[in-house]
Amino acid sequence: MTIYDIAKEAGTSISTVSRVLNNKANVKPEVKKRVEEVLKKYNYKPSAIARGMVSKTMKSIAVLTVDVRVSHYARIIYVIEQEFSRKGYNVTVCNIGNSARECARYIKILTEKQVDGIVLIGSVFSKIIDTEENIALLKNTPVVMANGSLPYDNFKSVMVDDRGTIREITDYLFDKGYRNIYYVQDMDTPSANIKADGFRESLKLHNIERVESRIIETEYGLEGGRDAADKIIAMGREFDAVVFGEDITAIGAMKQFIRRGFKVPGDVAVTGCNNCSETRICEPELTTIDNKPELQGQMCAAILSDILEGKKVENGLVIKAEIVERESVKKLKML
């Protein structure tokens, strides 16, 4: 039994059957009743593809991210999934694992399935998705980027002021009396590089020389944090505070400083970024930056929803993050 058979038996058009299936108001009551009786008689369930062909929408969106296990990304995804599920959309979540090849594979699959829109979560997409083949495939698909941007008409972005917030938290440490401040960069992404630039700006504003010697590179995660702490200690220089671009790496370093006999924050202050749940269960609790992933998810969902509804939307929205003060920083006595 197809939609054509339903229309024939009900004595009406295919478009009218479609309007009944999609609960549209512009159907005469007696015609609607006749169609519903035929649908009930055959227990008719329209396929998503057939419904999409008639309504010009598959009621489906996709979310691409680097790794859904990263709590910051997961919090954004959760909000987007909830918002679109409430609107009757099917939401597909794809993990690309930081792989350009995997990203291209998913783009091909999703455009073949004619998803209505795509959300990209992570600044890395500013680099890996910007290929001639990907952009050509996506030319008719609205794309919203969380913390990334590309100069194409169908791409919109919701950014976090990474540069400003790292500069602000470094200034905050200077205000607390810290002077020998280091920065740990644990990723090579646009966001991570911008964060490091924020640190550079703060140190230059405070007339600190040899800024590059105060930037330590490591791997993301607890082990990367441990290695960063060991590198800083091995340098044999004075240090009293360390700023991290990611919470998990900061927690790994904090544990290692304590393991090596340093008091946090007595000997060294530590700050992170993202305000993940682990910042409240580590000891001491981590001072960090709340970059508001739930708000970013809401804004991404709102922009894509407006586009799908034919509304005009703003591009390049920026979220102002906030410092969350906890136990890993204290105010030093000023001499």
ChimeraX attribute file (.defattr): number of C-alpha atoms within 10 A of each C-alpha:
attribute: neighborCount
match mode: 1-to-1
recipient: residues
	/A:1	11
	/A:2	12
	/A:3	20
	/A:4	14
	/A:5	12
	/A:6	21
	/A:7	20
	/A:8	14
	/A:9	12
	/A:10	20
	/A:11	12
	/A:12	16
	/A:13	13
	/A:14	17
	/A:15	14
	/A:16	18
	/A:17	24
	/A:18	19
	/A:19	16
	/A:20	19
	/A:21	17
	/A:22	11
	/A:23	11
	/A:24	10
	/A:25	10
	/A:26	10
	/A:27	14
	/A:28	9
	/A:29	10
	/A:30	9
	/A:31	16
	/A:32	20
	/A:33	14
	/A:34	16
	/A:35	24
	/A:36	18
	/A:37	14
	/A:38	16
	/A:39	22
	/A:40	10
	/A:41	9
	/A:42	10
	/A:43	11
	/A:44	14
	/A:45	12
	/A:46	15
	/A:47	11
	/A:48	12
	/A:49	15
	/A:50	14
	/A:51	17
	/A:52	15
	/A:53	11
	/A:54	13
	/A:55	14
	/A:56	12
	/A:57	15
	/A:58	20
	/A:59	22
	/A:60	21
	/A:61	24
	/A:62	22
	/A:63	21
	/A:64	23
	/A:65	26
	/A:66	20
	/A:67	17
	/A:68	19
	/A:69	11
	/A:70	12
	/A:71	16
	/A:72	23
	/A:73	20
	/A:74	18
	/A:75	19
	/A:76	24
	/A:77	28
	/A:78	14
	/A:79	20
	/A:80	26
	/A:81	22
	/A:82	15
	/A:83	18
	/A:84	19
	/A:85	15
	/A:86	10
	/A:87	11
	/A:88	10
	/A:89	16
	/A:90	15
	/A:91	21
	/A:92	14
	/A:93	15
	/A:94	19
	/A:95	16
	/A:96	18
	/A:97	13
	/A:98	15
	/A:99	14
	/A:100	17
	/A:101	13
	/A:102	15
	/A:103	21
	/A:104	19
	/A:105	13
	/A:106	18
	/A:107	22
	/A:108	16
	/A:109	11
	/A:110	22
	/A:111	18
	/A:112	10
	/A:113	12
	/A:114	19
	/A:115	20
	/A:116	23
	/A:117	24
	/A:118	25
	/A:119	25
	/A:120	25
	/A:121	27
	/A:122	21
	/A:123	20
	/A:124	22
	/A:125	24
	/A:126	18
	/A:127	14
	/A:128	16
	/A:129	19
	/A:130	14
	/A:131	11
	/A:132	8
	/A:133	12
	/A:134	18
	/A:135	16
	/A:136	10
	/A:137	15
	/A:138	18
	/A:139	14
	/A:140	13
	/A:141	19
	/A:142	20
	/A:143	26
	/A:144	27
	/A:145	24
	/A:146	26
	/A:147	25
	/A:148	23
	/A:149	20
	/A:150	16
	/A:151	9
	/A:152	10
	/A:153	10
	/A:154	15
	/A:155	21
	/A:156	26
	/A:157	23
	/A:158	23
	/A:159	22
	/A:160	21
	/A:161	17
	/A:162	27
	/A:163	20
	/A:164	19
	/A:165	22
	/A:166	31
	/A:167	20
	/A:168	20
	/A:169	24
	/A:170	27
	/A:171	19
	/A:172	14
	/A:173	24
	/A:174	19
	/A:175	13
	/A:176	15
	/A:177	16
	/A:178	23
	/A:179	17
	/A:180	16
	/A:181	23
	/A:182	22
	/A:183	27
	/A:184	29
	/A:185	23
	/A:186	22
	/A:187	16
	/A:188	12
	/A:189	15
	/A:190	17
	/A:191	22
	/A:192	20
	/A:193	16
	/A:194	17
	/A:195	24
	/A:196	22
	/A:197	16
	/A:198	21
	/A:199	29
	/A:200	22
	/A:201	20
	/A:202	22
	/A:203	21
	/A:204	12
	/A:205	10
	/A:206	11
	/A:207	10
	/A:208	14
	/A:209	10
	/A:210	11
	/A:211	17
	/A:212	11
	/A:213	9
	/A:214	20
	/A:215	18
	/A:216	17
	/A:217	17
	/A:218	18
	/A:219	17
	/A:220	20
	/A:221	17
	/A:222	19
	/A:223	17
	/A:224	21
	/A:225	30
	/A:226	22
	/A:227	18
	/A:228	28
	/A:229	25
	/A:230	15
	/A:231	14
	/A:232	21
	/A:233	14
	/A:234	9
	/A:235	9
	/A:236	8
	/A:237	9
	/A:238	11
	/A:239	18
	/A:240	19
	/A:241	23
	/A:242	27
	/A:243	26
	/A:244	26
	/A:245	28
	/A:246	25
	/A:247	29
	/A:248	24
	/A:249	27
	/A:250	32
	/A:251	27
	/A:252	21
	/A:253	27
	/A:254	31
	/A:255	19
	/A:256	20
	/A:257	23
	/A:258	16
	/A:259	11
	/A:260	12
	/A:261	9
	/A:262	14
	/A:263	15
	/A:264	22
	/A:265	20
	/A:266	13
	/A:267	13
	/A:268	21
	/A:269	24
	/A:270	29
	/A:271	32
	/A:272	28
	/A:273	30
	/A:274	22
	/A:275	24
	/A:276	22
	/A:277	11
	/A:278	14
	/A:279	23
	/A:280	14
	/A:281	10
	/A:282	13
	/A:283	15
	/A:284	19
	/A:285	17
	/A:286	30
	/A:287	26
	/A:288	29
	/A:289	25
	/A:290	17
	/A:291	23
	/A:292	18
	/A:293	25
	/A:294	18
	/A:295	15
	/A:296	25
	/A:297	26
	/A:298	18
	/A:299	22
	/A:300	27
	/A:301	22
	/A:302	16
	/A:303	24
	/A:304	24
	/A:305	18
	/A:306	12
	/A:307	19
	/A:308	15
	/A:309	9
	/A:310	9
	/A:311	10
	/A:312	9
	/A:313	12
	/A:314	9
	/A:315	15
	/A:316	14
	/A:317	16
	/A:318	15
	/A:319	18
	/A:320	13
	/A:321	20
	/A:322	17
	/A:323	20
	/A:324	16
	/A:325	14
	/A:326	15
	/A:327	16
	/A:328	23
	/A:329	23
	/A:330	19
	/A:331	14
	/A:332	14
	/A:333	8
	/A:334	8
	/A:335	4
